[in-house]
Amino acid sequence: MSTNVRTALIEAELEALFRVGQVLSRSFNLKETLQNVLHVLHDYTGMHYGMVALSDDYGALSICAVYSGNKHAPNTVQYKPGEGVIGLILETAKPFILERLADEPRFLGRLGLYDPNLPFIGMPIIIGKEKPLGVFTAQPNINNDGLLEERVRFMKMVTQLVAQMVRLANQIQRERRDLTDQRDHLRRVVSNNYGLKNIIGHSTAMKRVFELVRQVAKWDTTVLIRGESGTGKELIAHAIHYNSPRHNNDFIKLNCASLPENLLESELFGHEKGAFTGATQQYKGRFERANKGTLFLDEIGDISPKFQAKLLRVLQEGELERVGGNRTIKVDVRFITATHVDLETQVKAGKFREDLYYRLNVIPITLPPLRERIEDIPELSKFLIKKLAKKQNRKLNITENAIRILMRHNWSGNVRELENCLERAAIMSEDNCIDTEIKKSFKNENIQETNFNDITLEEPERVIAALQQAGWVQAKAARLLNMTPRQIAYRIKIYNIKLQNF
C-alpha cells in the first residue's frame, strides 16, 4: 500500500465528512437525509451498498434508507435482534467487520444487494451507553488494499453523526406527537366547554337562541350576534364554531373597540417586514390565522367607515393584502360579528356602510338581557358560585333568600354584573354561605321589590313574582294569588315557567 493511496483516501473521507455535515444540516426529513448521506459515501469514498436500518418500539429493525446503485433492493425487509449479521449488530451493540462477506455463514443476504467478495462494515447506531437506535452498513469497493481499518475508522465517525441525526429526528417526532395529542385534548376540552349544554338558560328567549345556533352552526353563513354588554355574545360565537364542521380548525377573535384603526388593520390583515416603523418581521394577521376556521369580531359597530370598506372587500372577495404588501392572499374564513349598538341607526346616520350592514346581518341572533330572563338567575347563580368556589379554593353556597334578592334586581350589566356581584358577596361572606351579604354587594343598593298584585304586570310576571315570594312552593304561590293549586299548575305549564329547587 503506497502512502499516496492512503493520503488520497483520507482526503476523500475528509471531503465526504464535510458533505455529510451539509446534508445533515439541510433537512429534518430523516429518510431523505439518510439517503443523501449514503449517496455522498458512495460518490466520495467508494463505500457501496450503504444501508440504514432503524429499530422500532418493539426492537425489530426496519430498512430506512438504502443506496443500491443500479441494483434493486426491497425496503420492506425486517430483522429481529440477533437475526443474521444485521440483527447481531443490534443485539451486541458492537461493530461487525469482515474482510470478505462470503466467509460469514450467518449473513442472510435478504436484500440481495451485497457483493460476497467484498469487505463488509456494520456499525451499531448508538450514542454513549444508550440502547442502539439501529444499524449502519456499507461495503468498500476495493478488496485487500490494506486500508480496511482506515475505512472502519471513517465509518465510525459517520455513524456518530448519523446517530445524532436519528436521535434528534426521534425527539422531534415525539415532541410533535405530544403536541398533536395535547392539541387534540385541548380541542376536546374547549369544544366541551363551549358546547350549548354549558351555556346556562332555560327561559323561552334562550331556548330560541339555542335553536338558532344549532341551525346556523352547520353552515358557513355570516352571523351577527346582537345584545347588550355582558349578555354572553362571545360564548354564543364559540358555540357556533365548536358545533360547526370547522371545529377542528382555529377560532380567532378580536375586539374591534380595543385597537386604533392603524393597529386594527395590521392586526387583521397582517403586515410585511418594513411596512412601518417597528415592523421588524412579517406578521400574519388574524384573517390568515383563521383560514379554514372562524373569525369572531366583537364590537363591529365601532370601526370607522374607512376601515369598513377594507373589511367589505374581504367579505365579498375572500382576499386581502398585508399592510405594506402587494400580493393578494386568499382566505377561507367563517365570519361571526357582534355588537351592542343599533346598527340600523348607525346606517341612517351615515356612520355605518349599508352594504356592509347587509353583508353582516345575514343571520342575526339577538341575546336577551338578563332582566328579561329572570327565571334563569337561580341556575346562573349556582353555576357562577361553583366557578367562584374553584377560583377561591373553598366551598361556597348561596341561600334561597339571596337568590330571591338577585331575582328582584334590575340587571343593567347583565350576567357580567351578576358575576361581579356574587364575587363581592363571596368575599364578604365569612361562613362560605352567601345570604344577606348579597344586598351589600350591589353597587347601588336600590333593589326593586316585585309586587305580584300589581295590575300593570302581565299574568306570567305575576305568577313568577308570587312563586319567588313563596320560595317556589306552588301551594303557597296559589294562596297569594287567590288561585287553586291546579290553576297555578296550569299557568306554570302554559307559560313554560321553569320551577326552581333550592
Protein Blocks (a to p, Z undefined) as FASTA:
>chain_A
ZZklmmmmmmmmmmmmmmmmmmmmmpccfklmmmmmmmmmmmmnopghiacddddfkopa
cdfbdcehjaccdfkbccdehiajklmmmmnopacddfblklpmklnolnomacfkbccd
dddddehjbccfbdcddddfbehklpmmmmmmmmmmmmmmmmmmmmmmmmmmmmmmmmmm
mmmmmmmmmmmmmgmklpgcfbfklmmmmmmmmmmmmpccdcddeddehilpmmmmmmmm
mmcfklmpccddddfklpcfklmmmmmnopaehkaghiabccddfklmmgoiacddehkl
lpcfklmmmmmmmmmnopacdehiabdcddddddddddfbdfklmmmnopacfklmmmmm
mpacddddfklmmmlmmmmmmmmmmmmmmmnopaddddfklmmmmmmpccfklmmlmmmm
mmmmmmmpmnlpacklmmmmpmblcdcdddfklmkbcfklmmmmmmmmnoopaklmmmmn
opafklmmmmmmmnopacddZZ
